[in-house]
Amino acid sequence: MPILSAGAWFVLAFLQVYRDRWHTWTETFFLFACFFAGLYAIGDWLFFGAKSLEAAQLAALISFTGLTLATNFFLLFTLVYVDRMRTWYWAFMIISFGMLIMILIPNVTFSRIVPPQGSGLYVPEFHPIPFGIYLIYTIAYGIAGVRNLYRLYSIVKESSKVVARRALGLMITFTCVLILGLVTNGLLGIIGNTQIPPPFSTLLILVAAVAYYTLYPAGRQRISEAIRLFQARRYSIKAVFLTFQDGTLIGSKVRPGETVVDEDLFGATLDVIQNYTRTSASILRGKSLSAISHGSYTLVMERGRSAYLTVLLEGEEADQLRRQMRDLLLNFEAENRQVLTKWQGVPSDAKGTEEMLTEFFVQSPLV
């Protein structure tokens, strides 16, 4: 069963990469959470099938490393998904690394691994205090993650009852798995597991299934869209610019009532800044700017294969806005692949420019 659970999580990780969902903090944290949840299940599978003490010790370390980092990235994912990335969130990573050090140092957390009697399983034994600290870490991160999932449910229920049910299902499933895992794995670790395989890695297959149903629904209604609409309250988009990679302005749109800027001059200036950072600063060489801030205004940039989008906004940038920018840009490039390959600098040659730029000013609620 753990190998099936690992397969489910690795499929989710593959889907993240395949669907180009790894460019924002939210997507990166979810990708890592899926990968390390799969690694945790692989560690359990190796431990249950270990044929030597050395193999069992290595498998135990793989299992605990995977669980520690999966717990860490799950919390970071839920934090950023309902809010935005903040610098102090890295403190959670530091605590997780402390847990890893405690686990990986010999004879600190693990007391010993008892060989099986006959055809039984290897049994890990723990020092009570370090294992208790690790349980507190897992419980605290798990409860914090469930609280964020409840915040997610509270946000999306204002937009769509269908999407809210998915969010509620994810929260309930993870809560049940967390409780069952602590009652089983935690209790077995405290009393000393005799010959009962800890089931937590297998239980996680339920979370993987519900996560897939929640985040990759067959219908058009998505939690990410509800979250984007919620986060849009924190910023106001003033203008959007679509620029070819040589600095040519393909199209632009300014919110009605805003001061009109010189689009051509803006595009040329932005291209100069991009080229300067790529060629002059050695640490940034070959990279592109992702944002420029000036007072309460921010220029948010997403680069595709042939063009890049720039959004001028007032307020706080959000991951879901970047995801929307990247999706619209890639769709635009796919529709105009031949035109962009032989770009002649004529904006009217590109199709769908006005429709794409208008999407940033449409705030249609879900139903």
N, C-alpha and C positions, 0 to 999 in steps of 0.2 A: 504493500500500500504506500509506503513512503516514496517509492520510485514513481508511482502515478501522481502523487502530490508534486514531486519535483518537476515532472513533465508538464503539469498544468501551469506552474509558475514560470518555467522556461518558455513556454508558448506565449504567455503574456509579455515576457521580456522581448521575445522575438517580434511580436506584433508592434511593440513600441518602436523598435528600430525600423521595421519594415514599413510602418505607416508614417515614418519621419517624425515621430513623437519623442524627441530627446533634446530639443534645443532650449527649452525653458527650464527653470528650476523645478517647477511642478513635475514636468515630464521626466527630468533626470532623476529626481528622488524616487518617483514611482518605478522607473526602470531598475534602479539599484535595489529597491525593496523587493521587487519580483525576483531578481537574480539571486539575492542572498537568501530569500525564502526557499528558493529551489536548492541552493547550496546546503541549507540547513537540512532539508529532507534527504538530500544525497548523503550527508554525513550520518544521519540516522540509519539509512539503508545500509551503508558500509559497516556501521557499528553492529547492527543486528546480524550481519553475515560475516563478521570478522572471524578469521581462522587462526589468528595469533594475537598475543598480547600487544605487540608493537602496532599491528593493524588496528586494533581496537582503540589504542591510545590516540593514534592519528585521526581516526574517524571521529572520536569524541571531540577533539580540538576543532575539526572541520565543522561539526554540528553546532558547537557553541559559538564559534566565530560567525557562522551563517545566521544563527538566531539573534545574536547581539546586533549585527549590522542591519538585519531585516527589521528589527524592532526600531532601531535608530532612524532608518530611512522612511519607515512607515509614519513615524511621528512627524518628521520633517515634511513629508508629502502632505499630510493632512493639515499641517499648520499653514503651508504656503498655498495650498489649494483653496482654502477659504479666506485667505488674507493676501499677503505678499511676502516676499523674501526680506528678512531683516537680519542685520549683521549679528545681533546677539543670539540668533538661532544656532550659530556654530558652537555655542556653549554645550548644546546637547550632544554634538559630535565629540567634544572633548571628554564628556562624561562616558560616552560609549567606548572611546579608546582606553579610558581608565579601566573599564570593565574587561576589555580585551586583554590588557596587560595582566590583570589579576587572574584571568583564566589561563593565559599562555605560560605564565611562570610556573615551573614545576612545583608540586606539593603546596600550592597556595589554596587553590579552590578544590582540585581533585586530591582526595586522600590516597586512593588507589583504585585500580580496576581489577575486580575479582574474576579470575578465570571461571568458566562454566563448569558445572558438575555434570558430567556425561554429555548429553547433546543439548544442553541449555544455552543461555546467552551470557556474554560478558556483562558484568554488573558494575557500574560506576559508583564509587562511594565518595562523599564530599565532606570537607571540613564545614561544620555547621555555620560559623559566622560568615565566611566568604560566600557560601552558597545562599545564606539568608540575605546578604547584601545584593547578590545578583537577582534574587527573587523580587526584592523591593524595587530594583531598577526596572525589571521587566513589567511589574505591576504598574509602576508609576507611568512609564512610557505608554503602556497599553491603555490605561485609563485616560491619559491625556489625548491619545489618538481617538478613543471612542467619544470623548467630549467634542473633539473637532468634527467627527462624523455627525454628531447631534447638531452642531452648528450648521453643517452642510444641509442637513434635513430641514432645519428651520429656515434656511435661506431659500431653498428650491421649492418648498411647499407654497411660497407666495407666488410662484410663477406657474407651476404645473403639478397637478395631483398625481399624474402618471410618473413623472420624474421623481417626485417626493417619495412615492412608494418604493422606487428603486433605492433611493438613498437610505430610507428607513430599513429596508431589507439588508443592506450592507452593514448598517450599524448594529442591527440585531444579531446578524450572523457572526460578526467579529466579536461582539460581546459574549455570545454563547461559547464560541470557540476559546476565547480568553479565559472564561470561568472554568470551562471543562479542562483546559490545558493546565491551569494552575492547580485545580483539584487533583488531577492525575499526575502530571510530570512533577509539579512542585512537591506534592505529598510523597511520591515515590522517591524523590531525591532526599527528602528530609528523613524518612524512616529507613531508607536503604532499600532500593529495588531488589527484589529477590529474583524472580524470573518473569516479570510482567513487562512487555515492551511498552515504553512510554508512547502514548498515542498522539502527542501534540502535532508532530510533523504530518501525520495522516489527516488530522482534523483540519489542517490549513488548506486542504484541497477544497473544502466548502467555501472558504474565503475567496480562493482563486476563481471558483465558478461564479460566485455572486459578483465579484469584481468585474469579471468579463461581461456578465449580463448588465451590470450597472453602467460601466464606462464605454462599452461597445454595443449599444442596443441596435436592433435591426431597424427600428423606426427612426424618424428624423429628430425626435425630441431627445436632447442630451443634457446631462448634468452640467457639462462644461459651458453650454450656452446659457443656462440659468445662472451659473456663477459669473459669467462674463457680464450679463446684464446687471447683476448685483454690484460687481466691482466697478461698472461704468459710472456709478453714482459718485465715485471718488475722483473722477477726472472729467474734463470737458474737451472734446476734440475740436480744435480750431481750424485745422487745415490738413489736407492729405496731398502728398506729392508722389508721383510715380516717375522714376528716372531710369533711363537706360544706363548701362555700365560706363558709357563714355561721357556721361554728364548731360546728355540730351534729355530735356523734359518731355515725357510722353503724355502726361496729363496731370491735372491738379484740380482740387475742389476745396473751396473755402466755405466755412459755415456762414450762412446768411447773417448779415449784420456785423460780421467781423471786418477789421481793417484789411483791405486787399493788399497783398504783397506783390512785388514783381516776381512772377513765377520763374522766368528765365534767369534773372539775376540770382534768385534763391538757389535754383538747381546748379548753376555754375559755381556758386560759392560753396555749396555743400560738397560738390565733386572735388574742389580744390582741397578742402579740409580732409576728405577721405584719402586722397592721394598723398597728402603731406604726412598723415599718420602712418600710412603703409610704407612710405619710402624713407622718411627722415628719422623716426624713432626706431632704434634697433629692436627694442623689446616688442614693438607692435608691428614689425615688418611682416608683410603678407597677411595682416589681419584687417578687418573692417570695423569702423566705429559702430557701436550698437545704440548709443544714446549720448546726447549732449544736453546738459541742464543749464538754465540761466534763470535765476530767481525761481519763480513758481512755474516756469514753463520748461517743458522737456521735449526734445526732438527724439523720437523713438524710431530706430531704423532696423529694417529686416531686409537682408539681401537674398535674392534668388540666384538662378543660374545666369541670367542675362540682364536683370534689372533689379532695382531695389525700391522699397516703399519707405517713405518718411511720413510720420504722423506728428504734427505739432499739437501738443496737449497742455492743458493747465491742470495740475493736480498730480496724483500718484500713478505711476506706470503699473500695469498689471500683467501677469503671465498670460492670462486668457486673451488680452488684447494682442499680444505678440503672436499667439497661436492663430488668431483670426487674420492678422496681417500675413503670416507665412502661408496659410491655406489659400487665401485669395490671390496672393502673388504667384504661387505655384500653379494654380488653376489658370490664371491669366497667361502665364508663360506657356503652359501646355496648349492653350487655345491659339496662341500666336507664335508657335515655335518657328514656323517658316519665315514669318515676317521679321522676328527678332534675329534669326540667323543671318538674314540679309538686310539688316537694318539700314535704312537710307536717311534716317533723321526726320521722317514725315510722320507726325503723331496720328494723323487720320488713317494710316495704314493698319494700325493696331485696332483690333475689335474688342468691344466690351470694356473699354477703359472707363467710360462714364458710369456704367452700371457697377463696376467694381469699387470705384471711389465712393459712390453713393452709399454703399453698404456700411461705411463707417459712421454714417449719420442717421441710420435707421435703427430704432430701438423698439422693434416690435416684440411685445411680450409673448411668452409661451402660453399655451392654453391647456 
